[in-house]
Amino acid sequence: MRLLLVALLLLALPLLAQDPDSLKRLDYDHKAPLEIKEASVEKRGNVAVHDISYASPKGGRVPAYLVVPAGKGPFAAILWGHWYWTNSPMRNRSEFLDEAVVLAQSGVVSLLPDGPIARPGHVENRAPLNDDQITDLIQSIVDMRRGTDLLLGRADVDPARLAYVGHSYNASVGGFLSGADKRFRAFVLMAGGLSDKLDFQTEDLRQYRQKVGPEKFDAFARKYAWLDPGLFVAHAAPATVFLQYAAQEKFLSPEHARKYFALVSEPKQFKLYDAPHALNAEARRDRIKFLSEQLRLGPLDDKRIAAIPDLDQPPEPAEPTP
């Protein structure tokens, strides 16, 4: 999670406003073929889980699960972004798979892509403030937008009922999407950084600046000053944004999370949970209820929801040494 929070800190930012040049940097060829390939399909009751991949505008292929309900639709659709907790076995498209299968029973088509960090052959550069982190972030945003094309290109999907759910790193990605892509009706952003400007005001990150060297830090900040989710999430409207945060965290404290909330455009909702970064079953129930209301889903099975496994919270991984 901290890779984004540490890599994209800014010394000074303009007033919250969308910059057309920034939006162009996150654009891509919308007419390029998706080149969807299917490796296999698994049936879970009357729900089909397709193991697919699609072409990334930034090169390579995006592995993903496509979860499809029985019937002809039109269905609502959800795009899911997994967390990046370093030592979690669910640091990939599997994080929300059980949740997506349950929601399929209520009429939801889901796409769950692997982020760049979870793809075969990816080598993570853990050096402080490196350009590879920025390359991965931009690819994550663009690949999610391409996944949106995939969902909305399906004849069984209702384009007026599209939502995004992102956790941790991919909550930050969702912050960018909320301002850059107006096809979404709703966003659920879970325990992720949403403003570099606010993050830089924390004591932890002031100390980090001293560790890596103020000159290096400041140069990196100036170079990527345009790439701050706070500059985008302030323009999420007309989409509704639901922020879910954990009380048992040091960096993303309740006070810090509420400052993020103040930046988000209306309409919006916020809730804090007595949980670690992985959040808990209460957050999952609230998330599903919110999605059900926003996407006008069919009846929900409370027993199926209760049976979704909790996400395990591994210990905090060691930070790389500057």
BAKOLMAR-561833 format. One record per residue (C-alpha): residue number from 1; x negated, y, z negated; residue in one letter. Coordinates in steps of 0.1 Angstrom, whole numbers, plus 5000, padded with zeros to 4 digits. Layout:
REM BAKOLMAR-561833
> n/u/v/w/res
> NUM/X/Y/Z/A
...
This chain:
REM BAKOLMAR-561833
> n/u/v/w/res
> 1/5000/5000/5000/M
> 2/4973/5025/4991/R
> 3/4956/5023/5024/L
> 4/4981/5047/5038/L
> 5/4982/5069/5007/L
> 6/4944/5072/5006/V
> 7/4937/5073/5043/A
> 8/4960/5102/5052/L
> 9/4955/5128/5025/L
> 10/4957/5164/5036/L
> 11/4941/5195/5021/L
> 12/4967/5219/5036/A
> 13/4998/5214/5056/L
> 14/5022/5237/5075/P
> 15/5057/5242/5064/L
> 16/5079/5212/5069/L
> 17/5089/5214/5106/A
> 18/5087/5191/5135/Q
> 19/5059/5198/5159/D
> 20/5067/5188/5195/P
> 21/5030/5179/5201/D
> 22/5032/5155/5171/S
> 23/5063/5139/5185/L
> 24/5045/5134/5218/K
> 25/5017/5116/5201/R
> 26/5042/5090/5189/L
> 27/5058/5085/5223/D
> 28/5054/5057/5248/Y
> 29/5067/5045/5282/D
> 30/5103/5036/5274/H
> 31/5107/5020/5308/K
> 32/5078/4995/5305/A
> 33/5090/4959/5304/P
> 34/5093/4943/5269/L
> 35/5080/4910/5282/E
> 36/5099/4890/5255/I
> 37/5086/4855/5250/K
> 38/5101/4829/5228/E
> 39/5080/4803/5210/A
> 40/5108/4784/5192/S
> 41/5142/4787/5176/V
> 42/5154/4774/5142/E
> 43/5190/4770/5132/K
> 44/5199/4780/5096/R
> 45/5235/4770/5094/G
> 46/5252/4790/5122/N
> 47/5224/4815/5123/V
> 48/5196/4813/5149/A
> 49/5160/4824/5139/V
> 50/5140/4830/5171/H
> 51/5102/4831/5169/D
> 52/5094/4856/5196/I
> 53/5069/4882/5207/S
> 54/5071/4914/5228/Y
> 55/5045/4936/5245/A
> 56/5031/4965/5225/S
> 57/5027/4998/5243/P
> 58/4993/5001/5224/K
> 59/4981/4967/5237/G
> 60/4985/4931/5227/G
> 61/5017/4914/5216/R
> 62/5040/4919/5186/V
> 63/5051/4886/5169/P
> 64/5085/4889/5154/A
> 65/5115/4870/5141/Y
> 66/5148/4877/5159/L
> 67/5178/4866/5137/V
> 68/5210/4862/5156/V
> 69/5245/4855/5141/P
> 70/5270/4831/5158/A
> 71/5295/4847/5181/G
> 72/5295/4874/5208/K
> 73/5295/4906/5187/G
> 74/5293/4935/5189/P
> 75/5269/4932/5159/F
> 76/5252/4958/5138/A
> 77/5214/4957/5139/A
> 78/5185/4961/5114/I
> 79/5148/4966/5121/L
> 80/5127/4954/5091/W
> 81/5092/4965/5081/G
> 82/5072/4944/5056/H
> 83/5049/4955/5028/W
> 84/5011/4955/5031/Y
> 85/5002/4942/4996/W
> 86/4968/4928/5002/T
> 87/4970/4895/4983/N
> 88/5006/4887/4990/S
> 89/5015/4856/5012/P
> 90/5045/4876/5023/M
> 91/5024/4904/5039/R
> 92/5041/4897/5072/N
> 93/5074/4893/5089/R
> 94/5086/4867/5065/S
> 95/5091/4891/5036/E
> 96/5127/4899/5046/F
> 97/5136/4868/5065/L
> 98/5159/4853/5039/D
> 99/5177/4886/5035/E
> 100/5182/4889/5072/A
> 101/5196/4854/5075/V
> 102/5222/4862/5047/V
> 103/5231/4895/5064/L
> 104/5236/4876/5097/A
> 105/5266/4860/5081/Q
> 106/5282/4895/5080/S
> 107/5274/4903/5116/G
> 108/5238/4916/5118/V
> 109/5212/4910/5144/V
> 110/5177/4915/5128/S
> 111/5143/4920/5142/L
> 112/5114/4914/5118/L
> 113/5080/4923/5134/P
> 114/5045/4915/5121/D
> 115/5026/4948/5115/G
> 116/4992/4950/5132/P
> 117/4975/4939/5100/I
> 118/4993/4906/5101/A
> 119/4986/4896/5137/R
> 120/4962/4870/5149/P
> 121/4927/4884/5154/G
> 122/4932/4916/5135/H
> 123/4901/4926/5115/V
> 124/4908/4952/5088/E
> 125/4884/4981/5084/N
> 126/4884/4988/5047/R
> 127/4858/5016/5049/A
> 128/4872/5049/5034/P
> 129/4888/5073/5058/L
> 130/4882/5054/5090/N
> 131/4899/5060/5124/D
> 132/4909/5024/5127/D
> 133/4935/5030/5099/Q
> 134/4950/5058/5120/I
> 135/4950/5036/5151/T
> 136/4969/5009/5132/D
> 137/4994/5034/5118/L
> 138/5002/5049/5151/I
> 139/5006/5014/5166/Q
> 140/5029/5004/5138/S
> 141/5052/5034/5145/I
> 142/5052/5028/5182/V
> 143/5057/4991/5179/D
> 144/5087/4997/5157/M
> 145/5102/5021/5183/R
> 146/5096/4994/5209/R
> 147/5114/4969/5186/G
> 148/5143/4994/5185/T
> 149/5144/4992/5223/D
> 150/5146/4954/5221/L
> 151/5175/4955/5197/L
> 152/5195/4981/5216/L
> 153/5188/4964/5249/G
> 154/5209/4934/5237/R
> 155/5245/4933/5250/A
> 156/5257/4920/5216/D
> 157/5244/4949/5196/V
> 158/5265/4980/5188/D
> 159/5241/5010/5193/P
> 160/5261/5031/5168/A
> 161/5253/5007/5139/R
> 162/5215/5005/5137/L
> 163/5194/5007/5105/A
> 164/5158/5005/5094/Y
> 165/5145/4989/5062/V
> 166/5108/4994/5053/G
> 167/5088/4985/5022/H
> 168/5056/5001/5010/S
> 169/5034/5009/5041/Y
> 170/5064/5003/5063/N
> 171/5085/5027/5042/A
> 172/5060/5053/5053/S
> 173/5064/5041/5089/V
> 174/5101/5046/5084/G
> 175/5095/5081/5073/G
> 176/5079/5089/5106/F
> 177/5107/5070/5125/L
> 178/5134/5090/5107/S
> 179/5122/5122/5123/G
> 180/5109/5109/5156/A
> 181/5137/5085/5166/D
> 182/5173/5096/5164/K
> 183/5188/5062/5173/R
> 184/5192/5051/5137/F
> 185/5223/5055/5115/R
> 186/5206/5047/5082/A
> 187/5172/5041/5066/F
> 188/5162/5022/5034/V
> 189/5127/5033/5024/L
> 190/5113/5012/4995/M
> 191/5084/5022/4973/A
> 192/5063/5039/5000/G
> 193/5044/5072/5004/G
> 194/5064/5099/5020/L
> 195/5042/5131/5017/S
> 196/5005/5134/5020/D
> 197/5008/5170/5008/K
> 198/5024/5158/4975/L
> 199/5000/5129/4972/D
> 200/4970/5152/4973/F
> 201/4983/5171/4942/Q
> 202/4978/5140/4921/T
> 203/4947/5136/4899/E
> 204/4939/5101/4913/D
> 205/4935/5115/4948/L
> 206/4916/5146/4937/R
> 207/4891/5121/4921/Q
> 208/4891/5100/4953/Y
> 209/4882/5132/4973/R
> 210/4851/5136/4951/Q
> 211/4841/5099/4955/K
> 212/4842/5099/4993/V
> 213/4828/5134/4995/G
> 214/4848/5167/4999/P
> 215/4832/5175/5033/E
> 216/4841/5141/5048/K
> 217/4875/5141/5032/F
> 218/4884/5176/5044/D
> 219/4872/5169/5079/A
> 220/4894/5138/5081/F
> 221/4923/5157/5067/A
> 222/4920/5184/5093/R
> 223/4917/5159/5121/K
> 224/4950/5141/5112/Y
> 225/4969/5170/5096/A
> 226/4998/5163/5120/W
> 227/5003/5127/5108/L
> 228/5022/5132/5075/D
> 229/5055/5114/5070/P
> 230/5068/5144/5050/G
> 231/5068/5164/5082/L
> 232/5092/5139/5097/F
> 233/5115/5127/5069/V
> 234/5126/5162/5063/A
> 235/5143/5159/5097/H
> 236/5160/5125/5092/A
> 237/5195/5139/5096/A
> 238/5220/5130/5107/P
> 239/5208/5095/5095/A
> 240/5214/5087/5058/T
> 241/5183/5078/5038/V
> 242/5183/5056/5007/F
> 243/5151/5058/4987/L
> 244/5143/5029/4963/Q
> 245/5114/5032/4939/Y
> 246/5099/5012/4911/A
> 247/5093/5025/4875/A
> 248/5065/5001/4868/Q
> 249/5039/5018/4890/E
> 250/5011/5042/4882/K
> 251/5006/5062/4914/F
> 252/5041/5062/4926/L
> 253/5055/5074/4893/S
> 254/5092/5082/4889/P
> 255/5083/5119/4889/E
> 256/5063/5116/4921/H
> 257/5091/5096/4938/A
> 258/5117/5123/4929/R
> 259/5094/5149/4946/K
> 260/5096/5127/4977/Y
> 261/5133/5126/4974/F
> 262/5135/5164/4973/A
> 263/5118/5166/5008/L
> 264/5143/5142/5025/V
> 265/5171/5158/5045/S
> 266/5207/5153/5036/E
> 267/5226/5129/5034/P
> 268/5204/5109/5011/K
> 269/5205/5087/4980/Q
> 270/5179/5078/4954/F
> 271/5176/5050/4928/K
> 272/5148/5040/4904/L
> 273/5144/5004/4892/Y
> 274/5127/4989/4862/D
> 275/5105/4968/4883/A
> 276/5070/4966/4899/P
> 277/5061/4976/4934/H
> 278/5079/4944/4947/A
> 279/5112/4958/4933/L
> 280/5138/4933/4922/N
> 281/5172/4916/4927/A
> 282/5191/4948/4916/E
> 283/5174/4967/4944/A
> 284/5182/4940/4969/R
> 285/5219/4941/4959/R
> 286/5220/4979/4961/D
> 287/5202/4978/4995/R
> 288/5227/4953/5009/I
> 289/5256/4972/4996/K
> 290/5243/5004/5012/F
> 291/5237/4987/5045/L
> 292/5271/4971/5044/S
> 293/5287/5006/5040/E
> 294/5266/5024/5065/Q
> 295/5269/4997/5092/L
> 296/5305/4986/5085/R
> 297/5296/4950/5080/L
> 298/5319/4921/5074/G
> 299/5325/4904/5040/P
> 300/5294/4896/5020/L
> 301/5289/4864/5001/D
> 302/5277/4873/4966/D
> 303/5264/4838/4960/K
> 304/5242/4839/4991/R
> 305/5229/4872/4981/I
> 306/5221/4860/4946/A
> 307/5202/4830/4960/A
> 308/5177/4852/4980/I
> 309/5143/4846/4963/P
> 310/5126/4875/4946/D
> 311/5094/4889/4961/L
> 312/5065/4879/4939/D
> 313/5043/4907/4926/Q
> 314/5006/4898/4928/P
> 315/4981/4917/4907/P
> 316/4967/4950/4919/E
> 317/4939/4942/4945/P
> 318/4905/4958/4940/A
> 319/4901/4991/4959/E
> 320/4872/4993/4984/P
> 321/4841/5011/4971/T
> 322/4834/5044/4989/P
